[in-house]
Amino acid sequence: MSRNKVTVVGAGNVGATTAQRIAEAGLADVVLVDIVEGLPQGKGLDLAEAAPVVGHDARISGTNDYADTAGSDIVVVTSGLARQPGMSRDDLLAKNAGIVRSVVKQAVAVSPDCILIVVTNPLDAMCHVAYDAAGLPRERVLGMAGVLDSARFRTFIAWELGVSVEDTHAFVLGGHGDTMVPLPRYSTVAGVPLTDLLPADRIQALVERTANGGAEVVALLKTGSAYYAPAASTFEMVDAILRDRKRVLPCAVRLEGEFGTEGLFVGVPVVLGRAGLERVFEIELTAAEREAFERSTASVRELVDKLAAMPV
Ligand SMILES: NC(=O)c1ccc[n+]([C@@H]2O[C@H](COP(=O)([O-])OP(=O)(O)OC[C@H]3O[C@@H](n4cnc5c(N)ncnc54)[C@H](O)[C@@H]3O)[C@@H](O)[C@H]2O)c1
């Protein structure tokens, strides 16, 4: 039986770290792609030379040519620019949309059966770009954000209560980052709702820290943004799909009526298995939760409308 094949587009911090996790878990052969000549080849070679020490047989290589990515089971898209001084959010939106559109077209042309996992920001808007460029069914276009947002929330809950991160579960909905909607009544420690364990003001503080989680890391690093937790979160989605685990994970998916939303990529809990999105895990929301979810979807819709008005 041949090993699965995963292509990671973008050999930067998130891409290379994701490639490392996948290869070192022996989960799949990995091809790293980047527009910069030598970068994916150099990182691929370096990672391959770690294999004898780590003890895995996955093949890992780097390339600038999509022909080498042909037949991939999963394509992870991390290529993009970070916001630079003087660049507006809209400039970044247009630039990254161009990059995501181009890499998705090239990757899907040689891997028509792949499942796409989009990581590039602004996440929910880039999922739309990828979906339109790929022409794949919605089951095979997923965005990574909720796993990361809930990992951050779980970390802060565990620290606050002095318990293992393993026993904390967090439930988040909505767009990525500051429009995320954490649901404390569905977030639990060993099955006990967070709302029974902490006063509302402490929960609110943890929620705010989670929503600003990306910015907190950027402020410390000064150059670049978070990548260890984003790569670990992307790996968890790849693992759930390739091993057909039916994990219930929060992912950005194109809603088609679920949660009262039509034709929009937003983060919701889904069942992830070998087919990609296998089921949207729909839950009842209270009036306040629905209002927060609708605020979040409105901000995703605003970006998508801006994209639609931009020249391609
Ligand atoms: N969804 C999330 O939760 C999440 C979390 C962290 C980072 N991100 C996003 O992921 C992206 C990558 O972050 P990073 O820290 O790895 O950035 P990075 O700058 O380290 O890497 C980006 C890579 O993309 C490459 N690239 C640019 N244009 C390309 C093209 N046309 N084809 C192929 N490669 C191209 C660059 O050369 C670079 O190596 C950013 O958009 C970032 O905002 C998202």
The ligand as an ORCA input file, in Angstrom:
! r2SCAN-3c Opt
* xyz 0 1
  N      -5.635     30.305      9.822
  C      -4.889     30.517     10.883
  O      -5.294     30.269     12.002
  C      -3.479     31.029     10.685
  C      -2.533     30.908     11.720
  C      -1.243     31.347     11.472
  C      -0.900     31.900     10.244
  N      -1.861     32.029      9.288
  C      -1.561     32.605      7.963
  O      -0.785     31.647      7.239
  C      -0.010     32.321      6.258
  C       1.442     31.864      6.349
  O       2.036     32.289      7.558
  P       3.608     32.064      7.796
  O       3.903     32.533      9.164
  O       3.995     30.695      7.376
  O       4.196     33.109      6.734
  P       5.625     33.049      6.028
  O       5.859     34.415      5.487
  O       6.634     32.455      6.948
  O       5.405     32.030      4.789
  C       4.625     32.306      3.674
  C       5.301     31.642      2.473
  O       4.445     31.782      1.330
  C       5.299     31.877      0.196
  N       4.591     32.396     -0.972
  C       4.199     33.661     -1.251
  N       3.609     33.708     -2.462
  C       3.594     32.450     -2.947
  C       3.101     31.845     -4.138
  N       2.487     32.577     -5.084
  N       3.280     30.529     -4.307
  C       3.891     29.766     -3.369
  N       4.381     30.283     -2.221
  C       4.232     31.598     -2.005
  C       6.406     32.811      0.685
  O       7.552     32.742     -0.163
  C       6.650     32.278      2.089
  O       7.680     31.299      2.112
  C      -0.236     33.825      6.508
  O      -1.255     34.304      5.658
  C      -0.715     33.856      7.954
  O      -1.474     35.015      8.252
  C      -3.127     31.608      9.480
*
